[in-house]
Amino acid sequence: MKFERQIVDYVIDTRYEDIPPAAIHTVKRMLLADIGTIIAGTQADGCRELADFYRSIGGLPEASLLLHGEKLPAQNAVFVNAMMARALDFGDALAPGPHIGSSTIPTAIACSELRGGCAGKEFLAALTIGTEVAARLNLNEAAYDGFDPSGICVPFGAAAVACRLLRMNAQQTWNALGLVFNSCGGSFQSHIDGSLGVRVNQGRSARDAVISARLAQRGITGPRNFLTGIYGYLHLYGKGQFTGPDILDGLGSSYRMLDVSFKKYPCCALASGPTEITLSMLREYALDPAEIRSVKLTLPPYAYRLVGHDFKIGDNPAVDGQFSAQYCIANVLLRGRCTISHFTSEAVRDPQIVNFISKISVAADPALARRGHTAADLEITMKNGEVYRGGIDIAPGFPGNPLTDEDHMERFMGCIEAAPEWFARDRVGDIVSFIANIEGEHDVCALVELLNGTVSLEPSGTLQ
């Protein structure tokens, strides 16, 4: 059990001062990204219904339903908030697929409210620790083999956040991590079938983490050998490909969460590369979509299985578009850009887009996997016989091709543009400033008040 103990010790003993500034900076960018997606995802399909469902159930008013303002039992609030964070598929991500912040950030906010307030440095430390735990337990494409990573490694990170912020001791933390291990699950079939299960699984990861922590506080025990036991995490999900040292060597000194990526476009990360190539070629060659005869996209097998299937419109067109490389390419060629507004049900159903998609074929090539997780090649053939080719190894926003500060702000403002009409846009500057300087805040719950419009502003726009 020494590796399990190593994780527990890291969660409860790491101080803010022990964390490298680069890791804190990454977490603050995650906050900006996921607060933006929560704002924009408030009224997304499934989120409204889930919020209404939990309102109807009621219960102890412990944590805020963000933007709506009501308070719910903490585990219910994080379920809805995490689902909103994932709804646009535009939050942070980590290859080969877990969305960490979409669960850890709602968990951190709810737990800060549960304990009656939390200083900014403590909040950032908990988020960094939880993100690192999830990143350490992140597996590879072969091991996941169709499991949704957001339901496999992310629950551990969210549970670590909860344990840290609820000031749980070593025994309680150990039990919480063991309990949340038993809740791991979720399949990429939700993505391929265009179902809202994608969003639900993100919410479930956060909810189960909070429940596991609260049960552990009350003495409920979990399996102690949750990582390296004969039927532990590395056996069941890692499929024997990883050892304790593979996962934990350097824990606390080297931070794997620094590889967290930030999408430039509001779609599956594996469709970001094709989107970027298409935009580049459209502009470089001044392509006329009406003169295009055919488009051929080539992807690594893992990406092909997730976003390379033939596009079809099902019960949830927005999800169908987010997880279709064909749709993303057609969208760029016909609309000239890629924004959140292009992934509404109405936009995805556009007959022009649907008709154009028949010109786009997608193939898998194992050789592309050697170039990178998000590698892609594109070939566009014109009606006059001219052929244009483009390719990418690393999609924008991934390690090796980072976004600029301006890109990060553009992403956030894109979310604000997609926010519901009743969202108080005059508070945007204060929200951005609060996140940028959160380490100096004495209570992060003021961010909740800003989001919910329940804090007063001085004439200068600063918080009272």
Order of alpha helices (4+ residues) and beta strands (2+ residues): alpha-alpha-alpha-beta-beta-alpha-beta-alpha-alpha-alpha-alpha-alpha-alpha-alpha-alpha-alpha-beta-alpha-beta-alpha-alpha-alpha-alpha-alpha-beta-beta-beta-alpha-alpha-alpha
